[in-house]
């Protein structure tokens, strides 16, 4: 089912509907057609779904009404950290790794997990620490460049300009 906005909607600044929102809109439209006495085949063509979906929706509608066809909240375990705890972790991470007693200033999942435990008292597995960083805190994976601290850029440039062509050509 492709979504094509009507001309009146196309010019507005509404964000596009998500897939679950589009599916719910189809079911709501079908409810209106159920109430008007339209056949399943006609509803399927009008909404752009297969007739079996309309039959299933009609059964649910007859048993539970229009509210039975509404979207439900996502299921799953509740988050281990509430919003205030996430903000506490954010503030702790912004102080830097060295402020928490780590030798290098780089964050690893283990280090972030240790800070979460110290800050909130909640122990998170590595996967949950990753989700917290990428989802809840908006961080992304950053890998440090592998370069020696003693690296001398001007000397490298001189060597490439003078020594390398001499070696490459031969004696």
N, C-alpha and C positions, 0 to 999 in steps of 0.2 A: 504494500500500500504506500504510494508516494504521496507526500504532503505537498499540495500546491496552494499557497495562500490566495484567497480571493483578492480582487483588486483593492477593496477597501482595507484589507489587512496588510497587503503588500507594502503600502506606503507608510505604515505605522512603525513605531520603534519598539515593538514588543519582541522579546527574545524568542528564538525558535522553541517550540515545544519539544520536550524530551520524548523518547520512545514510550515510556509508561504513560506520560500525559496524553500522547496521541491515541494510545490504545484505550485509555479511559474515555476520551472524547468520542471515539467510535461507539463504545458501549452506551454512553449517555444518549447519543443520537439514536441508537437502536431502541432504547427504552421509549423515547418519544414516538418512534414508529410502531412499537409494540402496542402502545396505548391507542394509536390511531387505527389498529387492526390490520396493518400491512402484513403480507405474507413473509415467511422466512426468506424465500428466494429473492423477493424484491428488496428486502432489507440488506441481504448479502450483496446484491449488486449496488445498492445505493451507498453502502458503507465501504465496500471494497474488500470484503472478507469472504471466506468460504461459508457455505450454508450450514455446515456442521458447527461452526463457531456460533452462528446466530441461534441454532437450536439449543446449544449449551447455555448461551446467555439467556434465552427465553425461559429455560427450566430454572435457572438461578433466580431470575426476575420474578417468576411465578411463586417461588418458595420464599424469597426474602425481600422482594421489592427492589426499587431502584438503588437503594443504599447497598445492597448485596453486590452490585456491579461496580462499586467505587473502588479505587486503589486502596490497598492496605499499607500500613507502615512496614518497612523492611524488618524482617525478623533477624534474630541473632543475639549474641551475648551483648549485654550492655557494656559500654566502654569502662575500662578500669580507672581511667583518670577523668575527673570532671573538668569543666572549663577553667576553674580557678587553678587547679593543679597543673593543667597544660600551660597556663600563663606563668606559673611559678617556674616550670621547667624552661620555658622560653627565656625568662629573665636570667636563669642560672646559666644557660648555654651562651647567652650573649656576653657574659663576663669572660668567656674564654676557657679553654681547657687548663691552662696553667694556673688560673685562679682556683681551680679545684684540686690542685696538687699533682697534676700530670706534668711530666717533664717536657714533652713536646706540645706544641700548640694545635695539634691535629685531633679531630674528633673521630672516634671509631664507634661502632655499635655498642661494644662492651663499655666504653667510657661513658657514652650517653646513658646506657642502662644503669651504670653505677650512680650517675648524677641524678637520674630519675628516682632511684631507690633512696638516696640520701635526702633528696628534696621533699619527696612525697611519702616515702615509706612503702611504696608499691613496687614490687618486683615484676618487671616485664620481660618476656622472652625476646630473643633477637628479632623475630618477625614483627612483634608488636612495637619494638623500638623503631624499626624501619618504617612501619606504617605511621607512627607518631611523627617521625621526622619528615617524611615525604607528604603525608596528608595533613596532619594536624598543625605542623609548624611551617609547612611550605618550603622545606629545605630540599636540596637535590644532591646527588652524588658528585663529589668533586675529588679528583685524584691529584695529589701534588706532583709536580714535575720531578723527575728523577735526575737531579744534577748535583754535582759535588759542590760543597760550600766554597772550596778553594779554586773553583773554576775561574780562569782569567780570560775573559772575552776578547780584550785587545790582542793578547798573545795568540789566541786561537785564530783570529782574523788574519794576523800577520803570517802565521804558519801556513794557512790555506792559500794566501796570496803569493807567498814567496817560496816556501819549502815544497809544498805539494806539487806545483808544476815542475819543479826541478826533479823530484823523485819520479813523477809520472813519465817524463820524457826519457829518463835514463841518463847515463854518463855521456 
